[in-house]
Amino acid sequence: MKTDFVISGGGPVGLMLAIGLAQKDVNVVLVERFPSADNHDNTDSIQTSFDGRVLALSHGSSNVLKELGLWQDLSPYTTKIEHVHVSQKGYLGMTKLHADEANVPALGYSIQSSNLGQVLWEKAKQLENINIMCPATLQTFTQNESTVLVELDVEGNPVQIEAKMIVGADGTGSQVRKVLGLEMQEKSYDAFGVIAQIETEFHPEGWSYERFTEDGPVALLPMHGHFHKAVMVCSTEQVEEIKALDDDAFITRFAEKMGERLGRYVSVSPRMAYPLKETYVPQMVLGRAVLMGNASHTQHPVAAQGLNLGIRDIDEFLSGLLLEVDGLDNLEYLQAYAESRRLDHEKVMGLTDGLIQVFEHTSPVVGHLRGMGLMAMQAVPSLRKRFTSFAMGGNR
């Protein structure tokens, strides 16, 4: 079998890229190891690339999704984030960001991962030049100057595909990266993110809250109705204790850190906990192979930039890929793409890591300096504008 692209990974980045390429009349084979939910009667019993998390899409990401023709179908599942309140526990100082100050309808949007997956899979299956192989796994591949020979396992059967390029959108444990033998740098924050859905007494009215504590940040992201995505970052030593808390005890612990911003907390869902780490692959392109999304970079969730950075990868890749007739054979383009993305990746990762370092410092002097910084941002529109632009995912 021959195709233009093989994309390993049917998560949000892999699917969005496949859809964008197909819209440019490029032939794509999409390889996903988990069965898609619509092939099964009991979707609760299967594993997919879209879990129960709530994701934050920046304003810039919403513009990319509009260009891909996806936003009309996604928007009914989204909740606008129109205001962001940032503070720190135990010290003075806070700042507020507003969509109307930035002349945008929303700073960002929240969406259930499962709803995002449903829309993306439906769109991908409508496009004739996307050949979906699912469940299937990438075994290995070899490449020469003009082609990539890919070996797959498709439901126990070996399949070979000859492609012009291969993209690894297959997450932090990327098989594409492993076959290429590319080094992955990893930094552990010795912390876990505990996430849940929390219901509050009052409607959020578009407000998102982030509060920094000595144990790590806590956050509330608005969802439908009175519900929010709640995030509590805790140390590795604390995680088992927090996972063992019953609903009332967890709500009490969360309220102690966040405060009752929207009245009392009414209910909480079962919790999920996952380790927080930063990973980075400095060389994201080798020959005709490209790493994208979490296969190339993962960040601490404090600034909600992970998926949004992956969407920027897609946008830049698509915007320049076929400007020339020989676009699919233009390896110089891939190197230019890699250099451009490297600068953006390192900028975002540096800012994200810097936030963690500054706000986790336990010195009271540093705490007061943080408060002064937050107050300065609240008082000086130009500082607030720069921070808002970062939160929105650039100028798109």
Secondary structure, DSSP 8 states (H G I E B T S, - for coil): -B-SEEEE--SHHHHHHHHHHHHTT--EEEE-SS--GGG-S-GGGS--SS-S-EEEEEHHHHHHHHHTT-HHHHGGG-EEE-EEEEEETTS--EEEEETGGGTSS-SEEEEEHHHHHHHHHHHHHH-TTEEEE-SEEEEEEEE-SS-EEEEEEETTEEEEEEESEEEE-S-TT-HHHHHHT---EEEEEEEEEEEEEEEESS--TTEEEEEEETTEEEEEEE-STTEEEEEEEEEHHHHHHHHT--HHHHHHHHHHHH--TTS-EEEE---EEEEEEEEE-S--EETTEEE-GGGTEE--GGG--HHHHHHHHHHHHHHHHTSSTTGGG-HHHHHHHHHHHHHHHHHHHHHHHHHHHHHT---HHHHHHHHHHHHHHHH-HHHHHHHHHHHTTS--
